[in-house]
Amino acid sequence: MSNPSKDEILASSRGWVASFLNFLPGLGSGYLYQRRWKPYFLTIAAITSWFVLGFFLQGDSETSKREQIIGVCGLFFISIVTVIEANLAFKQTIKKIKDKKEKIKPSDKKGWFK
């Protein structure tokens, strides 16, 4: 038995589950579900840099409601982008696998000589 390819692993996952996992915690967990490591680590880096940027811009002052809303909106934006990207990657992989299967499809002729 051969190991499944990256496309087969991604196609065997459910697109809506990956999108939901990327949205709800907002940490790119859907990428773990899809076994896509580069987008996961890029998402973690984006979230970490967003927190670090907010920390340094805040300084020693107390955060205002406006700054808190900007921080939450930034995390929401990151999660929306990951939801869309995970869903598009899933759909593209499904299409690629369907195209491969159509190319391999045997001819419709029956008999000894095809």
Residue pairs with C-beta under 8 A, 6 or more apart in sequence:
4 12
6 35
7 93
7 96
7 97
8 97
9 34
9 35
10 34
10 35
10 36
10 89
10 90
10 93
11 90
11 93
11 94
11 97
13 33
13 34
13 35
13 90
15 86
15 87
15 90
15 91
15 94
16 87
17 30
17 33
18 30
18 31
18 33
18 34
18 86
18 87
18 90
19 30
19 83
19 86
19 87
20 30
21 29
21 30
21 32
21 33
22 28
22 29
22 30
22 31
22 43
22 79
22 82
22 83
22 86
23 30
23 79
23 80
23 82
23 83
26 47
26 75
26 76
26 78
26 79
26 82
27 43
27 44
27 47
28 39
28 40
28 43
28 44
28 47
28 82
30 82
30 83
30 86
31 37
31 39
31 40
31 43
31 82
31 86
32 40
34 86
34 89
34 90
36 86
36 89
39 82
39 85
39 86
39 89
43 78
43 82
46 78
47 75
47 78
50 71
50 74
50 75
50 78
54 67
54 71
54 74
58 67
63 71
106 114
107 114
